[in-house]
Amino acid sequence: MEQLKPMALGAVGGAILMSIIGFAGFGWHTAGGANTLAEDRSEAAVTEALTPVCVAQAQSDPEFETKFAAINEESSYRQRSALADAGWVTVPGASSSNRDLAEACLEALQDNAS
């Protein structure tokens, strides 16, 4: 029985050490962490895919120059809201605008203007 105690402690210590190394070093995730990571990546992919739609909507607006100048005059905090108010961030089929899309679209429009 005395010989089992060091083996059991070694096995428990090894399992704990392997868990720490796995999660910290090898990128292991819990189910909840994996779901969060998947959601974040899918939202980023959707934003990236819809940014050209937003830019196209903005540039096809007959009042683009006037609205874009007004958006650029706003504070950086208010620019995303002003872009949403212009209606360019609401993609066809959606009922509301998306903050991440507004930020990406604004950056793309400002890059195109430079």
KABELGI-V591677 format. One record per backbone hydrogen bond with DSSP energy under -0.5 kcal/mol. NH is the residue of the N-H (numbers start at 0). CO is the residue of the C=O. If there is no record, write none. Layout:
nh = {NH;NH}
co = {CO;CO}
This chain:
nh = {3;4;5;6;7;8;9;10;11;12;13;14;15;16;17;18;19;20;21;22;23;24;25;25;27;33;34;35;36;37;38;39;40;41;42;43;44;45;46;47;48;49;50;51;53;54;55;56;57;58;59;60;60;63;66;67;68;69;70;71;72;73;73;77;78;79;81;82;83;84;85;86;87;88;90;93;101;102;103;104;105;106;107;108;109;110;111;112;113}
co = {0;0;1;2;3;4;5;6;7;8;9;10;11;12;13;14;15;16;17;18;19;20;20;21;21;29;30;31;32;33;34;35;36;37;38;39;40;41;42;43;44;45;46;47;49;50;51;52;53;54;55;56;57;60;62;63;64;65;66;67;68;69;70;74;74;75;77;78;79;80;81;83;82;82;88;90;97;98;99;100;101;102;103;104;105;106;107;108;109}
